[in-house]
Amino acid sequence: MRARLDHLVVSALQQGAAVPAFTCYDFTTALAVVEAAEEAGRGAILLVAPKTAGTANGLRLITALRGLADSAGVPIAVQLDHASDLRVIADAVAAGADSVLADGSSLPYEENIALVREARAVLEAQGHADVVIEAELGGLAGDEDRAFGADVAGSSAQGAAGLTDSAQVEDFVARTGAQLLAVAVGNVHGKYKGEPQLRWDVLQDIAVRTHIPLVLHGASGIPAEELVKAAAMNVGKVNFNTELRTGVLITLEAETGPHRADGENLQGLLGKWNASARDFAAGALSTLTK
C-alpha cells in the first residue's frame, strides 16, 4: 500500500524505529526491496535519483514504482531524491513520486530556502499540494550516484563547514515549511575512507531544535551499532545506496559467466540480482527496527 512519506516516518519513530530508503535505478532492485519489506512486515521508501528522473525512461520507472507501492502489502513511499531542477521535480511528481527532496544544500543559505519554497510553489500550482517536501541543510561530501567521487568523497570525517549548523535549523524549517530535514553530521555519499566518524553531539543538538523528523543520508558503511542510535535522536529516515548497488554488481560479476554458460539463463541471473538486493534490504530493515 502506498503511504505518505511523513506519515510512514512519524509512525516508525513512535515505535522507536527508523525507515530505510533505498535508491532504485531499476525495477528488479525495487521488487527486491519491497519483498524484503513485506517479509519483515515493515515499511520502506523507494528513492529515484534526479539523473534517472531526468529521462523519459526514468519517469516511466517512477510510474512503475508508484504501481508497485500501491500493490505492496506494507506501506511504501516513492521519493525523488536530491533534486534541484524544478522541471525534474514537477515531472517526477506528475509521473508518480509522492515526495521530493528539494536539495539546495550546495547553495548559500538564503538560496537554499528559496529553492525549497519555489519547489513547493511549483507543485501547488500543479495541484500537488499534498506532496511531502524534504529539505537538506549542511553539505554532504561525495556523489550519491557514484561510490568513488572527488577527493573529498568518502572521507572519514567532514570539516565543520560541511556540518549542519544547528543554530540555523529552527529558522530554516520555519521558512521552508519542510516536513523532513536531511542533515550533515559527518555522513557522506559514497564509500568512507576509514571508519565513519558521526557527530552524534551535533545531531542531538539539531534534534532538540525541531520537531520534524530528521534524515541521515550516506548510511552505507556506517556500522549497525551506530545506526541503531538514529531513532533515539529523531532520525526517522535513513538512506542507503552504495552498499546496495555494490552488492548487486559483485553478484553480477560472479554470476554472469555461469549463467551465460547455462544457456544464457537471464531469468536465473535476475534471481541472483534480486537475492542480493533483498538480503541487503532485509539487513537494513532489521537494523533500523532494533
N, C-alpha and C positions, 0 to 999 in steps of 0.2 A: 504494500500500500504506500502511496506517495505521502510524504509528510513535509510540513513546513520545517525548514532548517532550524529556525529559532525554537519552535515547539519541541522538536526532537532533542535538541541540545539541552534545553532547560529541564526537560523531563529526565534526561540522563543525570544531570547534575544533582537533581533532587534525590537520586538514588546513589549518589556518591561516585558516579562514573562519568566518563567522557566518551564521545562518539568519534570513531575513526573515520577519516575521509581519505579516499584512495583516488589517485589520478588514473583515469582510464583513457588510454589512447585508442582503444579498440573495444569491440563488443565482447570478445572472448574473456578478457580480463574482468569486465563489468559483470558478466554472468558468474564468474568465479567468486567475486566479492559478494554478490547477492546470495549465492549459495551458502557461503560461509556464514553470512549474517543470519540466514534462515536457520541453519543448523545450530547457531548459538542462541537464537531467539532474541537477537539484539538489532537495533537499527544501525544504519551505516549511511555514508554520504559518497556519492559518485561525483568526482571532480573532472572537469574538462578544461584543458589548458587553453589559453587565448589563441595560441598559434593553431591549435586544432579548430577552435570555433571560428577562426577567420577564413575557413574554407567551406566550400559547398558540402563536401563530404563530412566535414566536422559538424556542420549544422544538422545533417542527417543523422549523425551519431547521437547528438543531443536528443533529437526526436525519438530515436530508438531507446535511449536510456530513460526517457520520460515514460515510455510504454513499459519498460522493464520495471521501473519503480511502481507504476500503477498495479502491476500484476504480482508484485512481491508479497510474500507472507509476513514481512516485517516492515517497519517504517523505513523508507528510503527517500533521501533528498538528492536532487541533481543541481550541482552548482557550477557556474562559470568561475574559474579560478584566476586570480591575478590579472584582471583586465583593466586597461586604462583607456582603450579606444571606445568611445561612446557608441559608434556604429556596431562594433562587435558585441557590445553589451546588449544593445537593442535587438540585434539579430538572434543572439543566443537565447534571450528570453522569449522571443517570438517562436523559436524552434522548440522550446520546452523547458529551459532552465528555470527553476523556481527560486533561485538565489544567485547572488553575484558578489564576488569580492571586487569592489571598485578600488583598485590599488594605485594610490598616489604617493606611496611611501618613498619613492625616489625623488619626489618634488619637494620644494620648500613647504613649510608648514601650512601657510595660507592657501597655497595652490593645491595641496593635498585635500584640504577641506573643501575647496571649490570643486574639485573633481567629483568627490563623493556626492555633493549636493547636485551637481549637474547630472550625474548618473540617475539620481532619484527623480529629478525633474523630467528627464527624457522618458523614463519608464512610466511615470504618472501620466505623461502626455499620450502615451500609447495605451493607456488603460491597464497598466500593470502595477498599480499602487501597492499590491499585496506582495510583491517580490521582496524577499529578505535581502538586506544590504549588509555585507561585512566590509569593514574598512581596515587599513593597516597603518599603524603608527610606529615609526622606527624602521631602520633599514636592515634587511637580511642580506648577507653576502651570498653570492652564488647565483646559479641559474636553475630554476625549478624544472626545466626540461632536459638538463644535462647533469650527469653525475660529476663531471670534471669541468670546471669553468676557468675563469681568470684566477690569478694568483691568490686573490682574496677568498675565493670559493673554497668551502670545506675546511676552513681553519678551525682550530680547536677553541679559539677564543675570539671575541669581537671587541674592537675598540669601543670606548664609551660613547663615541659619536654615533655608533650604529645602534645603540640600545634605545629602547623606548624611554622617553623622558616622562616619568610618572607625573611630573608636575603639569604636563600638558593634557593628561588623559581626560579629566573632567570637562575641560573646555572643548576638546576635540569631539568627544561623544555628544555633548550638548548641541554643538553647532552642525555636526554632520547628520545626526539622527541615526547613526549606525546601530544595528541591532546585535552585531558581534564585533569584537575588536581583536585583530591579529597583532601580536606583539613580538618585539625582538629582545630577547633576553640571553643572547649568546648562541641561539639556534641559527643554523644556516641551511641553505639549499645545497643539495649535493652531498658528497661524502666528506666526513670530518677527517682532518689530519690530526691524529692523536685522539685523546679522549675528549668528548664534548664537555664543556665547562659552562653549564647553565647558571645564570644569576638568579637563583631562587629568591634572593632578597629583593631584587628588583621586581620580580613577578608578584611577590607578596605585597609590595608597596602599591603596585598597579591594582591588584585585586581589591584593596580596601577603598580605592578611589572611584570605582564604578560598579554598578550592579549588573551590567550586561555581561554575557558570557565572553570569556577570552578564548583566543585561538592560538595554538602552538604549531607553527609551520616547521618544516625541516626535521620531522621526528625520526626519519630513518637514521639509524646509527646511535640513537640515544638509548642507553641501557634500559631494560624493562623496569628495573628497580628505581630508576629516576622518573620514568613516565608515570608510574603509579601515584606520584605526588601531585600530578597535574590537577585532578578534580578538586583536591583539597584547597587549591588556590584559584578556584573558579574557572579553570580551563575546561571548557566543555566540548571542544572540538580539536582534534589532533590530526595533522595532515601527513600522509605517507606517499612517497613517490619513488625515490631512488631504489630502496631495497626491493620494492615490488617488481619494478621492471628489470633490475639486475638479476633477480631470481629467475624471471621468465627467460631472459637472454642466455643465462647459464644452462637452463634446461634445454632450450632450443639448440644451442651449440653441441650439447652432449647427445641429443636425441635425433637430430636431423639425419645424420648418416644412417643409423639403423632403420629409421622409418622410410628413407629413400630405398634402402635395400629390400625392405618389406613391401615391395610393390607400390612405392610412392604413397605410403599409408598416411595421408594427411589427417584423416579422422583420428587415428591413434596419436599423431603428433599434437593435434589440438587438445586431446585429452591430457597429455603431459603438461601442456601450457596451462590448461585450466587448473590442474592439480597444484602446480607451483604457485599460481596466484591465490588459489583458495587456501592453501596452507599458510601463506604469509598473512592473508586477511584474518584467518582464524586466530593466529597468534596475536595480532594486534587487538582484535576484539577481546580476547581473553585478558590481555594485559591491562586494558583500559577499564575493565569491569571489576577488577580486583579491589 
